[in-house]
């Protein structure tokens, strides 16, 4: 409920509607009032950037944020059209702003909206600041009086800000020498990506066939505008048949996640987030080279192939808690002998370069297309390269099962896991609620397994956590085997056993 607001892995999200338990102008005012109090008491610059996606009411909620901030004499800068969240992250850094707010519910269904908060480094706020903001919000009376807005504190972002963002991506990725004829389709899924991805791809000398570009809070009728879901590619697949496209890209409404489908002899096949992460590590290392201390950062629920590929190149590899905010925070705090190389999470979030400090589907889209054409010139697809990596490092398969479970039942299940779980082959239980490897406490339990009669693999793992943004219990499973057949069978058995044990 919004009246007991808490920041999850992606800030605040909820269904839009009337009343304090929903996202509406009153709750947006309350959240912003609470945030404004924190801003005024902090040592960060009293300047805030504001962005929004294409959801219903997003523009109006962003205007409300600007008005409330200005009422407390806080300088606020806004984008006058839907803009990807990574552009906001970049703007915060280059304009030396102290904070950022993005009105978005990411990939949630159309009835949702939400509120992401960024710190002075362009990173989504992590636990300490989030707790301070939460406490401040909870101290606010939703019907309390807010001073009148002061227009002199409200400013529009200069177009040079977006231009600087585009240029840093183009500099990192590097344009093709000649105009590329590689045939592919890009879908913005009616989100903010339409205002950034086509521009960057065209300047890199690619020729995307762009669909679903118009802003639409109903996302063209999609139930969930999530590039992880096969259903979002229906229109792209239909268009691909007409133009003989070899590749599909789709970004979510705030353009921080990107999904991929590749044409093979079997038709179009998806490449999941773990696989894209491993492929990009491999591609960037091949084409840009590596230096001592270069570091890949991922999460405790991401798969194993990316780690094997990174270490195969001699890269440092770290795992953090779920939520890209922890990756962004780590980038800003890497020791002097380390340099950020690449970051990714299994849920289709990727980051390279020095632009944003949050997952960035704009630079990821550019790198993925560059990589796809690189292998196309060799007569290969990304699936072919993935097969080569799997033969070299072993077959790594993962699954994610999301169970709709009320919070009280989630608590019982997590307690059950912590009191002991009876699945055969468990060799180690790691409870992140106790704090592990200097990571913050988190309501996550991870299980490691050894190979046994049922599960034939090199190693296997599972992680269970309540979602930070939805009423769901998330169950991640993964295996590492010598053959694809073993991986498929082992993953199915492992996942079934855990679901049965937990009773979800």
N, C-alpha and C positions, 0 to 999 in steps of 0.2 A: 504494500500500500504506500502511496506517495506521502501520506502524513507521517510515516516512519521511514523516511527516505534513507537509503544506503547506496553507496557506490559499489557496483559489482565490477566484473572484468571489463565492461564497456560503459561505465557511468550509470546514469539513470535511464530506465526505459519503462514504458507502461502504455496501456490502452488509452486512447483519447476519449474524453467524455466529461460530463459534468460531475462535480463533487471533488472532495479533497483526495480521494483514492485514485484519481485519474489525471492524465496529462491534459492541462487546459491553461488558459492565460493566468488564472489565479495561482496554480501550482508552479508555473514557470516564473511568476513574480516572486513567489516564496523562495524558490531555489536560488534565484538571482539575488534576492535580498540577502540571503544567507551567505552566498559567495562574495557579495560586495563587502560584507563585514570582515570576511577573512582577508580580502584584498587590501582593505584599508589598514589592517593591523600587520600586514606582512612587510618584508623589506624588499619585495620584488617591485618593479616599476608599476605604477598605477595606470596601466594601459592594457586594454583587452581587445583581442581580435574576435570577431563573431562570423561564423559561417553557417550555412544551412543546406540541406539536400532538397529533393523535389517532393517530399511527402506532403500530404494535406496539412495545412497550417504551419509548415516549417518556416516559411518566410515571415509570417505574422508573429510566430513565437520568437524568431530572431529579432524582430523589431521590438518586441516587449523586453528582451534582454538588453538591447541598446538603450531603451528609455529608462529602465530601472538603473542601469549602471550610470547613466548620465545624471540621474537624480542625486546620486551620491558623489558627483563631481569627479567621476572616473572617466578618463578618455577612452572612447570606444571606437573601433574601426570595423566596418562591415563590408562584406561582398554583396553587390547588388544583384547577383544571380546565383543559382545553385553552384556550389564549388566543392570539389573533393576535400575530404578532411586532411589529406597530406599537404594540400596547398596552404591550409591554415597553419599546420605545424611549421612549414617552411617560413611563412610570413611572420610568425612569432619570433623566429630566430633572427631574420634579417632586419626586422624593424625594432628589435630589442623591446618587444612587448613583455609584460609580466605574466599574462594569462591568455587563455583562449577558450571560447565556448563554441561548440558545434551542435546545432539542433538536428538530430538524426536518430533513427532507431536502426541504423545499419541495414541488415538483411531481414529484419522482422516483417511480419505481415502488415498490410496497409493500414490497419486500425491502430497501429502503434506509432509512438514518437518517443523522443528521448533527448538527452542532454549530456554531452561529453565535455569534460573540463580538462584543459591543458595547462602545464606550468610554463615557466619562463624559457625552458629549453625546447618547447614544442613537444613535450612528452605528456601523454595522458597521466593525470595525477595518480600517484600510487598511495599506499595504505595510510601513511601518516597524514598527508595533506587531505586525503579523502575523508578520514575520520574527523579531522578538524572542520571540514566543510559540512559534513553530516551533522555534527554537533551544532554548528551555527544555524543550519537550516531548521533543525528541530526546535531551536529556541525562538523561531519566528512565528508570530500569529498570522495565519493565512489571511485573516481579515484586517490585519494591521495597516496603518497608514504609511504610504511611501511618498516622499516628496515629489513635486512635479518634475517632469523631465526637463533637462536643460540642453537645448539643441546645439549649443556651442561646443559641447563635449562629444558630439556624434559626428563621425567622419567616414567617408567612403574610402575603401582601399583604392590606391592608385593602380591602374592597369600594369604599371611597371613591376608590381609585386608578382602577379601571375606570370609575366614575361620572364622574370628572374628565375622562377620555379621551372618553367619550360626549358630555359637555357641550361640550367644545371643538369637536367636529365639528358638533353641532347649532347652536352659535353661529355657526360659519363658513358652514354651508350654509343655515340658516334654514328653519324649518318652513313648510309650506303654510298659507295662511290658513284653508282648510277641509279636511276630510278628503278626500284624493285618491281618485278612483275609477279611476285609470290601472291597467289590468290587466297585471301582470307576475309572473314567476316568479323566485325566488331559490334557487339550489342551493349549499349549502356543500360539496358533494362529500364529505360525511361528515367534514369537517375543522373546524378551530377557529373558522371564520367563523360557525358556528351560535351561538356565545356572544357575538356582537357585532353582526353585520350586521342581523339582524331587529330587535333592540332599537333601533338607531339609525334604521332606516327607519320603524318604527312611531311613534317619537317625532317624526319629521318629518312625520307624518300621511299616510304611504303605507300601503298594504295589501298587502304582499307575500304571494304564495302560496309557502310555503317547503317545499322538498323536500330529501331526502338530508341531513337535519339530524343524525341520530344518529351519534355517534362510532364510526368503524369503520376499523381499521387496514388492512383489505382494500379500502376505498373502494368498497364495493358491487360489487366484482368488476372495477372499472376497471383496465386494465393500467397506465395512467399518468394520475393525477388532475391533468391539466394543462389549464387553461381555454383554452389555445391550440389544443387538439385538438378537432375536431368531434365525436368519439365521446362526449365527456363530456356532451354535451347531449341524448343519446337520451331519457332519462327526462323531462327538461324539455320536450322537443318533444312527447312523448306527452301530458304533462299540459297543455301549451298548447292542444292540440286539444280537450281536454275543457272548458276554462274560457275559451277564446277569448282567451288572453293575447296581448299585442302585443310583448312584450319578454322576453328571458331574460338573467339574470345568473348567473355561476358563479365562485366563488373557490377557490383551491387550498388544500391542507391547512393551511398556516400563515397563510392569508388575507393575503398580501401582493401577490397578483396577482388580477386580475379580468378575465373575458372576457364578451363581449356577443354576442347575436344579436337581430336586428331583423326584425319581420314586415313584409313588403312585398307587392306584388301577385304577386311571384314565389315567395312563401313566406318562410321565415326565412333571413336572410342574415347571415353573420358580419361584424363590424367589427373589424379587427385593431388591434394595439397602437399602430402609427404613426398610424392614422386616429383612434382614440380620443384620443390625445394632442393631435392637431391640433384636433379638435372641442372638447375641454375648454379648450384655450387660448382658442379663439374664444368659447366660451360664458362663461367666467369674465370675459374682457375686456369682453364685451357687458353682462353683468349686474352686475358689481362695479366696472367702470371700472379705469383704470390710473393709476399715478403715475410720476413721473420716477425712473428707476433700477430699476423693476420688471424682474426677470430670470427668464427661463425657462432651465432647465438640462436638457440631454439628453446623449446619448452619440454617439460617433463612428460607431456602426453603426445609429443610428435614422434614419428617413427624412427627406425634405426638406420635406414639406408643413407640418409643425409649425413649422419655422424660417421658412418664407415667411409663415405666418399671424401668428406672433409679431412679426416685423419689420414686417408690414403694420399692426399696431397700435402700432408704435413701441416695442415691448418689447425689452430686451436679450436676447441669445440666446448661450448657451455650450454647447460640446460637450466632454465628458470621456470618459475611458476606460470600457469596458464594466464594469458592476457598479454598483448603486445606491449602494454605499458611497461612491463618489467624489462622487456628487450630494449625499449627506448631509454629507460632509466640506466640500464647497464652500459649502453653505448656512451652516455655522457660521463660515466664513472670508470671507464676502462683505465687501467694503469698505463703509465707512459710507455711501457714496453709492449703494449698491445694496441692493435688498430682494428677498427670494425671492418669486416669484410662482407658479411651477409647475415641477414636475420630472417627467420621464417617460423611459421606455426602451421600445424596440420590443417587448420580451418581456412586455408587459402589466403593467408596473409604473408607478404614478402616485402623485404626492404633491402636496397643497395644504395650506395652513394652517400653524399653528405647533405642531401636536401631535407627530407622530412625526418622526423624522429618517431614516426608511427608507421604502421604498415601502409604500403603505397601501391595501389593498383595501377597508377599511371606509369611509373618507372618499371614496374613488374611486367605490364603489358608490352612495353617497348623491348625489354630484355627477352621476353618469351618469344616474340615475333622474330627478333634478331636471331635467336637461337634456333627457331624452327626453320628459318631460311638457311642458316648455316648448315644444318643437317640435310635439308632438301637438296642443296647443291652437291652433296655427297651421295644422293640417291637414297637417303634415309629419312625416317620420321622420328619424332621424339620417342615413340614406342620402341623403335629399333634401338635407339641409344639406351633407353631404360633397360632393355633386355641385355645389352652388353654390360651395363653396370651391375645388373643382378647376377650375371654369370661370374663376374669378377669378385663381388663382395658377398654374394648370397641373396636369396629371395626374401624380401621383407614385405609382409602384407599387414595391413591394419584394418580395424573396423571401429565404428562409433555407433553405439546403440543409445538412443535418448528415450527414456521412459517418462511419461507424464505421471509425476508422483507428487502429491501434496507435501508441503514442507514438514509436517509432523511425521509422515511416513519416511521421508528422506532421512530425518534424524535417527529414526529407529534402525534403518538400514545401515547408516554409517556407524552407529554404535555396534551393530552386529558384526560388521567387518572388523572393527577395532578389538572386539572381544575374542576374535578367533574365527577363522574361516576354514571349512573342512574340505576344500577342493584339493585333490591330490596334486603333488608336485610343487607346492608353494615352498620356495627356499628362503624368501625374504619378504617381510612386510615393512614398508616405509610409510610412516604416518606423518604427513607434512603439517599436521595441526600442532605438532610438538616442536616445529622448527628444525629444518634439515639443511646442512651445508650452508649455513649463514643466510638461508632464504627466509622471508617472512612466514609467519604461520599461515596455513591455508587448509581448508576443509577438503583435503585430498588424501586418499590412501592408494599407494602403488604396490602391486604384487609382482614378484619375479618368480618364474617357474623354471624347473629343470625338465629335460626331456624324460618322458616315461612311456609306458605302453600305449597310452591313448594319444599323447601329444608328441609326435616325432619331429623334433626341431633342435637347432643349435641352442636357442634360448627363446623365451617368451615372456610377455609382461601384460599386466592389466592395470588400469587406473580408474578409480571411481570418485566422482565429485558431483555435488549439486551445482547446477548452472548458476552463474552469478547474475544472469539477466532474464531467465525464464524459469517457470515452475517445472523443471525437468531434472532428472537424475541422469548424468552422463556416464556411460561405461565405455572406456576405451580398451581395446585389446590389440596386441601385436605379436607377430612371430618372426623368427629369422631361421631360415632353413636352407638346405642345399639345392632343392628343386622347387619349381613352382607348384607341382602337384602336392608335395609335402606341405608347403606353406598354406595352400588353400584348404587342405584337410585339417591341418593343425589349428588354423584360425577358426574354422567352423566349430570344431569340438571345444576349443577353449572358450569361445564366446557363449556357446550354448550352456556349458557347465556353469559359467559365472552368472548368467541370467537366471538359470534354474536355482542356483544357491541363494541368490538375493531375492528371488520370488517376485520379479518385476516383468 
